[in-house]
C-alpha cells in the first residue's frame, strides 16, 4: 500500500512538472525557465523510476520485462542523441557505447521474454519520452550535464531493477539474465560517475 502510494505521488509530481513547462515557456526568459523546468522534470522522473524499479519490477515478470525493454529503448535513443549533440569526446563515446551495449542487452533478453510469454513494449512510455524531449531541448552548452544527470538516474534505476528481479523474480531464466546484466549496468554507472567528475572528458 505504501509503495503504491509513493508511486502514485511521484507520478503526480511528474505530471505537474510537465504541465508547468508550457506555462513557464511564456516567461520573460523562456530558454532559462524551460531549462529549469526540464531539470525539475528529470529529477522527478528519476524519483518515479527509482520507486517503480524498487517495487513492481522486482517481483512481477510482466513489469520487469516492460521496464527493462523501455530502459533499453531509452538508452539507445539517448545514446544516439549524445553522439550527435555531445560536446565532450567522452560523452559522445559513452553515447555510442550505450547504443551498442543496450542493443546487445535487449537482444539477449528477447528470446527469454518470448519463452516467458510476455510481449515487451516497442516504444517509450511518457516518462522516458519526456527525458528524450529534454535532451533534444538542451542547449549545446548544457547538453553534457543534462545527459550525464539523466544517465546516472537511468542506470541507478536499471541496476535496482536487475538486482531486485534477480533476487525476487518468478522466472528462473529471466532472473539469471538480470543477474548477468547487473554487472554491465554497474560498469555503465561507474563510467557515468567518472565522466561527471571529469566534466565529460
ZIRAMO-V702382 format. One record per residue. N is the residue number from 1. RES is the residue in one letter. PHI is phi in whole degrees, -180 to 180 (999 if undefined). PSI is psi in whole degrees, 0 to 359 (NA if undefined). BURIAL is # if it has 24 or more other C-alpha atoms within 12 Angstrom, else .. Layout:
N&RES&PHI&PSI&BURIAL, N&RES&PHI&PSI&BURIAL
This chain:
1&X&999&315&., 2&X&-64&319&., 3&X&-63&317&., 4&X&-62&318&., 5&X&-62&318&., 6&X&-61&316&., 7&X&-66&317&#, 8&X&-65&318&., 9&X&-63&316&., 10&X&-66&322&#, 11&X&-63&320&#, 12&X&-64&320&., 13&X&-62&320&#, 14&X&-64&319&#, 15&X&-64&320&#, 16&X&-62&317&., 17&X&-62&320&#, 18&X&-65&317&#, 19&X&-67&325&., 20&X&-70&336&., 21&X&-58&315&#, 22&X&-65&322&., 23&X&-68&319&., 24&X&-71&333&., 25&X&-61&342&., 26&X&-91&2&., 27&X&-69&173&., 28&X&-62&323&., 29&X&-121&79&., 30&X&-61&327&., 31&X&-63&310&., 32&X&-67&320&., 33&X&-65&316&., 34&X&-62&322&#, 35&X&-62&319&#, 36&X&-67&318&#, 37&X&-66&319&#, 38&X&-61&319&#, 39&X&-64&319&#, 40&X&-65&321&#, 41&X&-64&317&#, 42&X&-63&319&#, 43&X&-65&319&#, 44&X&-67&321&#, 45&X&-59&320&#, 46&X&-62&319&#, 47&X&-66&317&#, 48&X&-62&314&#, 49&X&-63&318&#, 50&X&-63&319&#, 51&X&-65&316&#, 52&X&-64&313&#, 53&X&-64&325&#, 54&X&-82&354&#, 55&X&-123&275&#, 56&X&-59&314&#, 57&X&-67&343&#, 58&X&-80&338&#, 59&X&-122&332&#, 60&X&-96&123&#, 61&X&-62&318&#, 62&X&-62&316&#, 63&X&-66&321&#, 64&X&-62&311&#, 65&X&-61&315&#, 66&X&-61&311&#, 67&X&-65&319&#, 68&X&-66&317&#, 69&X&-65&315&#, 70&X&-67&324&#, 71&X&-59&314&#, 72&X&-64&317&#, 73&X&-61&317&#, 74&X&-63&313&#, 75&X&-61&321&#, 76&X&-66&312&#, 77&X&-65&316&#, 78&X&-65&322&#, 79&X&-65&322&#, 80&X&-64&319&#, 81&X&-66&319&#, 82&X&-63&324&#, 83&X&-65&326&#, 84&X&-85&321&., 85&X&-107&349&#, 86&X&-60&142&#, 87&X&-93&319&#, 88&X&-90&146&#, 89&X&-60&323&., 90&X&-64&324&#, 91&X&-69&316&#, 92&X&-60&315&#, 93&X&-65&321&#, 94&X&-65&318&#, 95&X&-58&318&#, 96&X&-63&318&#, 97&X&-65&323&#, 98&X&-64&319&#, 99&X&-60&312&#, 100&X&-67&311&., 101&X&-69&319&#, 102&X&-78&335&#, 103&X&-65&318&#, 104&X&-68&319&., 105&X&-62&317&#, 106&X&-64&318&#, 107&X&-64&322&., 108&X&-70&327&., 109&X&-81&330&#, 110&X&-55&313&#, 111&X&-63&325&., 112&X&-69&322&#, 113&X&-65&317&#, 114&X&-62&317&., 115&X&-63&327&., 116&X&-75&350&., 117&X&78&24&., 118&X&-111&138&., 119&X&-100&115&., 120&X&-75&155&#, 121&X&-68&155&., 122&X&-110&2&., 123&X&-142&170&., 124&X&-75&153&#, 125&X&-82&173&., 126&X&-62&325&., 127&X&-64&312&#, 128&X&-72&329&#, 129&X&-60&321&#, 130&X&-62&320&#, 131&X&-64&316&#, 132&X&-63&317&#, 133&X&-58&318&#, 134&X&-69&326&#, 135&X&-64&314&#, 136&X&-64&329&#, 137&X&-84&346&#, 138&X&-64&136&#, 139&X&-66&149&., 140&X&-50&318&., 141&X&-68&337&., 142&X&-100&349&#, 143&X&-57&309&#, 144&X&-59&318&#, 145&X&-63&315&#, 146&X&-63&313&#, 147&X&-62&313&#, 148&X&-67&325&#, 149&X&-65&317&#, 150&X&-62&319&#, 151&X&-67&324&#, 152&X&-61&311&#, 153&X&-65&317&#, 154&X&-65&321&#, 155&X&-79&330&#, 156&X&-60&314&#, 157&X&-63&313&#, 158&X&-64&322&#, 159&X&-66&318&#, 160&X&-63&320&#, 161&X&-62&310&#, 162&X&-66&314&#, 163&X&-65&318&#, 164&X&-63&314&#, 165&X&-70&324&#, 166&X&-62&333&#, 167&X&-94&328&#, 168&X&-120&353&#, 169&X&-66&167&#, 170&X&-113&9&., 171&X&-120&115&#, 172&X&-60&317&., 173&X&-67&319&., 174&X&-71&326&#, 175&X&-61&317&#, 176&X&-65&318&., 177&X&-64&320&#, 178&X&-64&319&#, 179&X&-64&323&#, 180&X&-74&329&., 181&X&-76&331&#, 182&X&-56&315&#, 183&X&-64&325&., 184&X&-65&317&#, 185&X&-69&323&#, 186&X&-62&320&#, 187&X&-63&320&., 188&X&-62&317&#, 189&X&-63&319&#, 190&X&-63&318&., 191&X&-63&318&#, 192&X&-62&318&#, 193&X&-61&319&#, 194&X&-66&318&., 195&X&-65&318&#, 196&X&-63&318&#, 197&X&-67&330&., 198&X&-100&16&., 199&X&59&34&#, 200&X&86&2&#, 201&X&-63&NA&.
